[in-house]
Amino acid sequence: MYLVRHGEAAASWAQAADPGLSAEGHEQAADACRALALRLENRPVALISSPLRRARETAAPLSERLGMPVKIDERFREIPSPVALEQRQDWLRAFMRRRWSMQAASLHEWRNRVLGAFATLEDQSVVFTHFLVLNTILGWAEHRDETLLYWPANASITVASEDTEGHWDFEPGEQMRSRVN
């Protein structure tokens, strides 16, 4: 299974509810497509995406190259923010500092939907999704309470595999680089 974080968005989470990809994001999506196509060509595969534009646009190059449709799955959508757009960045920072055991019931419902969707995936699936969805899946697999475990870079590819005993192994893709301002 492959879990792909969307490419760079054209606007931040605090600036737009559903931005598409930036020019850099389109390049990242093309790079991810090339990397995945080498692994997937001539194999049956399911392409799945969050309904958000940045994820769908990241999935488009691979869909076109493989001639496969992308199934939209609402459950792989980014975490819902209970605040107004201009307050989302602060809310997100606070969310990521807390553990799951400290989160509201509505966020646990979102988490359960994400994990339920992950449980239904077939072996040869590629899911185009979001930063916190990836952290949620990895945290569940590692039995960790933290909401933030790693910093997947835009268009990074995380490989997930299940062993015969039902244990999950993850090979996280490229991590975000630190920025010094």
C-alpha positions in Angstrom: 0.0 0.0 0.0 1.2 3.5 -0.7 0.1 6.6 1.2 0.9 9.8 -0.6 0.7 13.2 1.0 -0.6 15.8 -1.4 1.8 18.2 -3.2 2.4 21.8 -2.0 -0.9 23.7 -1.8 -1.3 27.1 -3.5 -2.5 28.6 -0.2 -2.1 27.8 3.5 -4.7 26.1 5.7 -5.5 29.5 7.1 -5.9 31.2 3.7 -8.2 28.9 1.8 -10.7 26.1 2.6 -9.8 24.0 -0.4 -6.8 25.2 -2.4 -5.4 23.4 -5.4 -1.7 22.8 -6.0 0.9 25.5 -6.5 3.3 25.2 -9.4 5.8 23.5 -7.1 3.0 21.1 -6.0 2.2 20.1 -9.6 5.9 19.3 -10.1 5.9 17.3 -6.9 2.8 15.4 -8.0 4.6 14.6 -11.4 7.6 13.3 -9.5 5.5 11.1 -7.2 3.7 9.8 -10.3 7.0 8.8 -11.9 8.2 7.0 -8.7 4.9 5.2 -8.2 4.5 4.2 -11.9 7.8 2.4 -11.8 6.4 0.2 -9.0 2.9 -0.2 -10.2 2.8 -0.5 -14.0 1.2 -3.7 -15.3 -0.2 -4.4 -11.8 -3.8 -4.1 -10.7 -4.1 -1.1 -8.4 -6.8 1.0 -6.7 -6.3 4.8 -6.8 -8.0 6.6 -3.9 -8.1 10.2 -3.0 -9.4 12.6 -0.4 -12.0 14.8 -2.0 -9.9 17.9 -1.4 -8.5 19.6 -4.5 -4.8 19.4 -3.5 -5.1 15.6 -3.1 -7.1 15.1 -6.3 -4.6 17.2 -8.3 -1.8 15.1 -6.8 -3.5 11.9 -7.9 -4.2 13.1 -11.4 -0.8 12.4 -13.1 -0.7 8.8 -11.9 -4.4 8.3 -12.9 -3.6 9.6 -16.4 -0.4 7.6 -16.7 -2.0 4.3 -15.6 -5.3 5.0 -17.3 -7.0 4.3 -14.0 -9.8 6.3 -12.4 -9.4 7.8 -8.9 -12.0 6.8 -6.4 -12.9 9.7 -4.0 -13.2 8.6 -0.4 -14.4 11.3 2.0 -12.9 9.4 4.9 -9.3 10.3 3.8 -10.1 14.1 4.1 -7.9 16.3 6.3 -8.9 16.8 9.9 -12.0 19.0 10.3 -11.4 22.3 11.9 -14.1 23.5 14.3 -13.1 27.2 13.9 -13.3 29.9 11.3 -10.8 30.0 8.5 -8.6 32.8 9.9 -8.3 30.8 13.2 -7.4 27.5 11.7 -3.6 27.8 12.0 -3.7 28.5 15.7 -6.3 25.7 16.2 -4.1 23.3 14.3 -1.0 24.2 16.3 -2.9 23.6 19.6 -4.3 20.3 18.2 -0.8 19.0 17.3 0.5 19.7 20.8 -2.1 17.5 22.5 -2.4 13.8 22.6 -5.4 11.9 21.2 -6.5 11.1 24.8 -7.0 14.9 25.2 -9.0 15.5 22.0 -12.8 16.2 21.6 -15.2 13.4 20.7 -15.8 14.8 17.2 -12.1 14.4 16.4 -12.1 10.8 17.7 -15.0 10.2 15.3 -12.8 11.6 12.4 -9.9 9.4 13.5 -12.1 6.3 13.6 -13.4 7.1 10.1 -9.8 7.4 8.8 -8.8 4.1 10.5 -11.9 2.4 9.2 -11.1 3.5 5.7 -7.5 2.3 6.1 -8.7 -1.1 7.3 -10.7 -1.6 4.1 -7.8 -0.9 1.7 -6.6 -3.6 -0.7 -2.9 -4.6 -1.0 -2.3 -2.6 -4.2 -3.8 0.7 -3.2 -2.5 4.2 -3.5 -4.1 6.8 -1.3 -3.6 10.5 -1.9 -4.3 12.2 1.4 -3.1 14.7 4.1 -0.4 15.3 6.7 -2.6 14.5 9.8 -4.3 11.5 8.1 -0.8 10.0 7.7 0.1 10.8 11.3 -3.2 9.3 12.5 -2.6 6.0 10.7 1.0 5.7 11.7 0.2 6.6 15.4 -2.5 3.9 15.4 -0.2 1.3 14.0 2.5 2.1 16.6 -0.1 2.2 19.4 0.9 5.8 20.2 -1.2 8.6 21.7 0.6 11.5 20.1 -1.2 13.3 17.3 2.0 14.3 15.6 4.7 11.6 15.0 6.4 12.6 11.8 6.5 15.4 9.2 5.8 13.9 5.8 7.0 16.2 3.0 4.7 17.3 0.2 4.1 14.4 -2.2 6.1 12.0 -0.1 5.3 8.3 -0.4 4.8 6.2 2.7 4.8 2.4 2.1 2.6 0.4 4.4 2.6 -3.4 4.5 0.9 -5.9 6.8 2.7 -9.1 7.9 1.0 -12.5 8.3 0.3 -11.8 12.0 -1.6 -8.5 11.3 1.2 -6.2 12.3 1.8 -3.1 10.2 5.2 -1.9 9.0 5.6 1.6 7.6 8.4 3.0 5.5 7.8 6.8 5.8 8.6 8.8 2.8 10.7 11.9 2.7 10.3 14.2 5.7 9.8 18.0 5.6 13.0 20.0 5.9 13.5 22.5 8.6 13.3 26.1 7.5 15.4 28.9 9.1 13.9 32.3 8.7 
